[in-house]
Amino acid sequence: SKSQPQLVGCNYGLNVARRSLLIIAYVLVSATLIRFNKSLMHRDRFPYAMALTSLHMAAASLCCLVLYQCRPGDFPAMAQTRGDRLWVLKWFVPIGLVYALGLAAANYAYFYCSIVFVQFMRQGNIFLVFLMSCVLGLQRMTALRLLIIMVIIGGQAIAVSDETGLIWIGFFVQLVAQLADCARMVIGEIVLGDSGLRLDPLSYALFVAPTCLVVLLAGTVATWDPRMPQALAEWWPLVVPSTVLACALNLLVPYLLKELSAVGSTQTGILRDVTLVFVSWACAHEAISALQLVGFAVTLSGVLIWCYIKASPDSYAVRSLEQALGATLTPRGAPTE
């Protein structure tokens, strides 16, 4: 019937609109949260990364629990794990450990580094995850992928080397944050795959958030400073919106993964990083040299090509380049994706 194509077109348009709104919401919430955290990570404000991250994760855990009570249908895997949740939870202990370390270190890095510099470094997460996966046998190295990794590293080296006023402790703290975050993603892939767990995004978040919170609370106790309550009482107008944004982001990310897949989520993260770099330069007047822009452009080009290869591994262009560059660099028995 004539109405069928119209209905299909209408559904397609609604799907595009829903995904577009989701992307816009993620970019705005994530970018604004980073700006808030950067403002708080100042010596005279609330420079307590572990405590700030604990507040964020406590709010996220509470939101997940409330949402689960109000809309249990959005957590289908929770019904399947009833009676085995303690057994399931043990798989999330290593994830909670590295997740807590990554979040706290990322916030602490803003005490030393500019937002622009952090976004330059974050572009390397794609190849860090891939290298970890190769070491564990989850991915295989090819000459094409190695070439793209070299491009990404080269672009980052250009951007980082021209950073004015670089504080090396900030560089290493941010590197620890990225390594921990990448380890979380790789461990998550192992847990959800090899262990036989089949969790939906929100159920996954409901297990991860409390586990991460326990680690963060222990870290807050270990790094307790008597000035924390006074600083919180003084700077709550920034801490509260930061916590609300962190809660919203923890709810947005699972839906983003569900709607856009891992590749789409990565590309959305790139859009967020580009937005942050532009806003930090145009509005916050953070210095960016011409050489850093060149390095950022080279890195982004490598990341976008990487996303294309992951999304279309069987395309003519990818196959032709792989054949031209030669054989794989890891054993044939290793998985391809």
C-alpha positions as CSV (number, residue, x, y, z in Angstrom):
1,S,0.0,0.0,0.0
2,K,1.0,3.6,-0.4
3,S,1.0,4.2,3.3
4,Q,3.7,1.6,3.9
5,P,6.6,3.6,2.4
6,Q,5.4,6.7,4.3
7,L,5.3,4.8,7.5
8,V,8.8,3.5,7.0
9,G,10.1,7.0,6.1
10,C,8.4,8.4,9.2
11,N,10.0,5.7,11.5
12,Y,13.4,6.4,9.9
13,G,13.0,10.1,10.5
14,L,12.0,9.5,14.1
15,N,15.0,7.3,14.7
16,V,17.3,9.9,13.2
17,A,15.8,12.6,15.3
18,R,16.0,10.5,18.5
19,R,19.7,9.6,17.9
20,S,20.5,13.2,17.0
21,L,19.0,14.5,20.2
22,L,20.9,11.8,22.1
23,I,24.2,12.8,20.5
24,I,23.5,16.5,21.2
25,A,22.6,15.7,24.8
26,Y,25.7,13.6,25.4
27,V,28.0,16.3,23.9
28,L,26.5,19.1,25.9
29,V,26.3,17.2,29.2
30,S,29.8,15.7,28.9
31,A,31.5,18.9,27.8
32,T,29.7,21.0,30.5
33,L,30.7,18.4,33.1
34,I,34.4,18.6,32.1
35,R,34.2,22.4,32.3
36,F,32.7,22.2,35.8
37,N,35.4,19.7,37.0
38,K,38.1,21.9,35.6
39,S,36.7,24.9,37.5
40,L,36.6,22.9,40.7
41,M,40.1,21.4,40.4
42,H,41.7,24.6,41.6
43,R,43.9,25.0,44.7
44,D,41.5,27.6,46.2
45,R,38.2,25.7,45.4
46,F,37.6,22.0,45.7
47,P,40.8,20.2,44.6
48,Y,39.8,16.8,46.0
49,A,39.5,14.6,43.0
50,M,38.6,11.4,45.0
51,A,35.9,13.1,47.0
52,L,34.4,14.8,44.0
53,T,34.3,11.5,42.0
54,S,32.8,9.8,45.0
55,L,29.9,12.3,45.1
56,H,29.5,11.8,41.3
57,M,29.3,8.0,41.6
58,A,27.1,8.1,44.7
59,A,24.5,10.1,42.7
60,A,24.9,7.8,39.7
61,S,24.3,4.7,41.9
62,L,21.3,6.3,43.5
63,C,19.8,7.3,40.1
64,C,20.3,3.7,38.8
65,L,18.6,2.2,41.8
66,V,15.7,4.7,41.6
67,L,15.3,4.0,37.8
68,Y,15.4,0.3,38.5
69,Q,12.6,0.6,41.0
70,C,10.5,2.8,38.7
71,R,11.2,1.1,35.4
72,P,12.4,-2.5,36.0
73,G,11.6,-3.3,32.4
74,D,14.6,-1.2,31.3
75,F,16.8,-3.7,33.2
76,P,15.9,-7.0,31.6
77,A,19.1,-8.8,32.7
78,M,18.3,-8.1,36.4
79,A,15.5,-10.6,36.4
80,Q,17.8,-13.2,34.8
81,T,20.4,-12.8,37.5
82,R,18.0,-13.0,40.4
83,G,19.5,-15.4,42.9
84,D,23.0,-15.2,41.4
85,R,23.8,-11.5,41.8
86,L,26.6,-12.0,44.3
87,W,28.2,-14.3,41.8
88,V,27.7,-11.8,39.0
89,L,29.0,-8.9,41.2
90,K,32.4,-10.5,41.8
91,W,33.1,-10.2,38.1
92,F,32.7,-6.4,38.5
93,V,35.3,-6.0,41.2
94,P,38.2,-5.5,38.8
95,I,36.1,-3.2,36.6
96,G,35.2,-1.1,39.7
97,L,38.8,-0.8,40.7
98,V,40.1,0.4,37.3
99,Y,37.0,2.5,36.8
100,A,37.5,4.3,40.1
101,L,41.2,4.9,39.4
102,G,40.4,6.2,35.9
103,L,37.7,8.7,37.1
104,A,39.7,10.0,40.0
105,A,42.9,10.4,38.0
106,A,41.0,12.1,35.2
107,N,39.6,14.7,37.5
108,Y,42.9,15.1,39.3
109,A,44.7,15.7,36.0
110,Y,42.6,18.9,35.5
111,F,44.5,20.3,38.5
112,Y,47.7,20.4,36.3
113,C,46.5,20.3,32.7
114,S,44.4,22.4,30.5
115,I,41.2,21.0,28.9
116,V,42.7,21.3,25.5
117,F,45.8,19.3,26.4
118,V,43.7,16.5,28.0
119,Q,41.5,16.3,24.9
120,F,44.7,16.0,22.8
121,M,45.8,13.0,24.9
122,R,42.4,11.3,25.0
123,Q,42.5,10.7,21.3
124,G,45.0,7.9,22.0
125,N,42.4,5.8,23.8
126,I,41.4,4.0,20.7
127,F,44.8,2.5,20.0
128,L,45.4,1.9,23.8
129,V,42.3,-0.3,23.9
130,F,43.4,-2.1,20.7
131,L,46.9,-2.8,22.0
132,M,45.6,-4.2,25.3
133,S,43.2,-6.4,23.3
134,C,46.0,-7.6,21.1
135,V,48.1,-8.6,24.2
136,L,45.1,-10.6,25.6
137,G,44.4,-12.2,22.2
138,L,41.1,-10.4,21.7
139,Q,42.2,-8.6,18.5
140,R,44.9,-9.1,15.9
141,M,47.4,-6.7,14.6
142,T,47.7,-5.9,10.9
143,A,50.1,-3.7,9.0
144,L,47.3,-1.3,8.2
145,R,46.3,-0.9,11.8
146,L,49.9,-0.5,12.9
147,L,50.3,2.3,10.3
148,I,47.2,4.1,11.7
149,I,48.5,3.7,15.2
150,M,51.8,5.3,14.2
151,V,49.8,8.2,12.6
152,I,47.8,8.7,15.8
153,I,50.9,8.6,18.0
154,G,52.7,11.0,15.7
155,G,49.9,13.5,15.8
156,Q,49.7,13.3,19.6
157,A,53.5,13.7,19.9
158,I,53.3,16.9,17.8
159,A,50.4,18.3,19.9
160,V,51.9,17.4,23.3
161,S,55.5,18.5,22.5
162,D,54.3,22.1,21.8
163,E,52.3,22.4,25.0
164,T,53.5,25.6,26.8
165,G,53.9,25.3,30.6
166,L,53.6,21.5,30.5
167,I,53.7,20.0,34.0
168,W,54.9,16.4,33.6
169,I,53.0,15.1,36.7
170,G,49.8,16.2,35.0
171,F,50.8,14.3,31.9
172,F,51.5,11.1,33.8
173,V,48.3,11.4,35.9
174,Q,46.3,11.8,32.7
175,L,48.1,8.8,31.2
176,V,47.2,6.7,34.2
177,A,43.6,7.8,33.8
178,Q,43.5,6.7,30.2
179,L,45.3,3.4,30.9
180,A,42.8,2.7,33.6
181,D,39.8,3.7,31.5
182,C,41.0,1.5,28.6
183,A,41.6,-1.4,31.0
184,R,38.0,-1.0,32.2
185,M,36.7,-1.3,28.6
186,V,38.9,-4.4,27.8
187,I,38.0,-6.1,31.1
188,G,34.4,-5.3,30.5
189,E,34.6,-7.0,27.1
190,I,36.1,-10.1,28.7
191,V,33.6,-10.3,31.5
192,L,30.6,-9.8,29.3
193,G,31.9,-12.3,26.7
194,D,33.9,-15.1,28.2
195,S,32.1,-15.4,31.5
196,G,28.8,-15.9,29.7
197,L,27.1,-12.8,31.2
198,R,24.6,-11.1,28.9
199,L,23.8,-7.8,30.5
200,D,21.9,-4.9,29.0
201,P,23.6,-1.4,29.3
202,L,21.5,-0.2,32.3
203,S,21.9,-3.5,34.2
204,Y,25.7,-3.3,33.5
205,A,25.7,0.3,34.9
206,L,23.7,-0.8,38.0
207,F,26.3,-3.4,38.8
208,V,29.3,-1.2,38.0
209,A,28.3,2.0,39.8
210,P,28.0,0.6,43.4
211,T,31.2,-1.4,43.0
212,C,33.1,1.7,41.8
213,L,31.6,3.7,44.6
214,V,32.9,1.4,47.3
215,V,36.5,1.8,45.9
216,L,36.1,5.6,45.6
217,L,34.8,5.9,49.2
218,A,37.8,3.9,50.5
219,G,40.1,6.2,48.5
220,T,38.3,9.3,49.9
221,V,38.9,8.0,53.4
222,A,42.6,7.3,52.6
223,T,43.1,10.8,51.2
224,W,40.8,12.6,53.7
225,D,41.6,16.3,54.2
226,P,40.0,18.1,57.2
227,R,39.4,21.1,54.8
228,M,37.1,19.1,52.6
229,P,33.8,19.9,54.5
230,Q,34.6,23.6,54.5
231,A,35.5,23.6,50.8
232,L,32.3,21.7,50.0
233,A,30.2,24.2,52.0
234,E,31.8,27.0,50.1
235,W,31.8,25.6,46.6
236,W,28.5,23.6,46.6
237,P,27.1,25.8,43.9
238,L,29.6,24.2,41.5
239,V,29.7,20.8,43.2
240,V,26.0,20.2,43.0
241,P,25.6,20.9,39.2
242,S,28.7,18.9,38.6
243,T,27.2,15.9,40.4
244,V,23.9,16.3,38.6
245,L,25.7,16.3,35.2
246,A,27.7,13.2,36.2
247,C,24.5,11.4,37.1
248,A,22.9,12.4,33.8
249,L,26.0,11.3,31.9
250,N,26.1,7.9,33.6
251,L,22.5,7.4,32.4
252,L,23.1,8.7,28.9
253,V,26.2,6.5,28.1
254,P,24.3,3.1,28.2
255,Y,21.6,4.5,25.9
256,L,24.3,5.9,23.6
257,L,26.0,2.5,23.3
258,K,22.6,0.9,22.7
259,E,21.6,3.3,19.9
260,L,24.9,3.9,18.2
261,S,27.1,0.9,18.9
262,A,30.7,1.2,20.1
263,V,32.0,2.8,16.9
264,G,29.2,5.4,16.9
265,S,29.9,6.1,20.6
266,T,33.6,6.6,19.7
267,Q,32.7,9.1,17.0
268,T,30.4,10.9,19.3
269,G,33.3,11.2,21.8
270,I,35.4,12.7,19.0
271,L,32.7,15.3,18.4
272,R,32.7,16.1,22.1
273,D,36.5,16.5,22.1
274,V,36.5,18.8,19.1
275,T,33.7,20.9,20.7
276,L,35.7,21.2,23.9
277,V,38.9,22.2,22.1
278,F,37.0,24.9,20.2
279,V,35.1,26.2,23.2
280,S,38.2,26.2,25.4
281,W,40.0,28.2,22.7
282,A,37.2,30.6,21.8
283,C,35.5,31.2,25.2
284,A,38.0,30.2,27.9
285,H,41.0,31.6,25.9
286,E,43.2,28.6,26.5
287,A,46.2,28.8,24.3
288,I,46.5,26.6,21.2
289,S,49.5,26.9,18.9
290,A,49.4,26.3,15.2
291,L,51.6,23.2,15.6
292,Q,49.2,21.8,18.2
293,L,46.3,22.3,15.7
294,V,48.3,20.4,13.1
295,G,49.0,17.5,15.6
296,F,45.3,17.5,16.6
297,A,44.2,17.3,13.0
298,V,46.6,14.5,12.2
299,T,45.4,12.5,15.3
300,L,41.7,13.1,14.5
301,S,42.3,11.9,10.9
302,G,43.9,8.7,12.2
303,V,41.0,8.1,14.7
304,L,38.4,8.7,12.0
305,I,40.1,6.3,9.6
306,W,40.3,3.8,12.5
307,C,36.6,4.1,13.0
308,Y,35.9,3.5,9.3
309,I,38.1,0.4,9.4
310,K,36.2,-1.0,12.4
311,A,32.8,-0.2,10.9
312,S,33.6,-1.5,7.4
313,P,36.3,-4.1,7.6
314,D,35.2,-5.8,4.4
315,S,35.0,-2.7,2.3
316,Y,37.0,-2.6,-1.0
317,A,39.2,0.3,0.3
318,V,40.2,-1.5,3.5
319,R,40.8,-4.8,1.8
320,S,43.0,-3.2,-0.9
321,L,45.1,-1.3,1.7
322,E,45.6,-4.4,3.8
323,Q,46.7,-6.4,0.8
324,A,49.0,-3.6,-0.3
325,L,50.6,-3.4,3.1
326,G,51.1,-7.1,3.5
327,A,50.2,-9.9,5.9
328,T,48.9,-9.7,9.5
329,L,51.4,-9.2,12.3
330,T,49.8,-11.6,14.8
331,P,49.1,-15.3,14.6
332,R,46.4,-16.5,12.2
333,G,44.4,-18.0,15.0
334,A,43.8,-14.7,16.8
335,P,40.3,-13.2,16.4
336,T,39.8,-10.6,13.7
337,E,37.4,-8.4,15.5
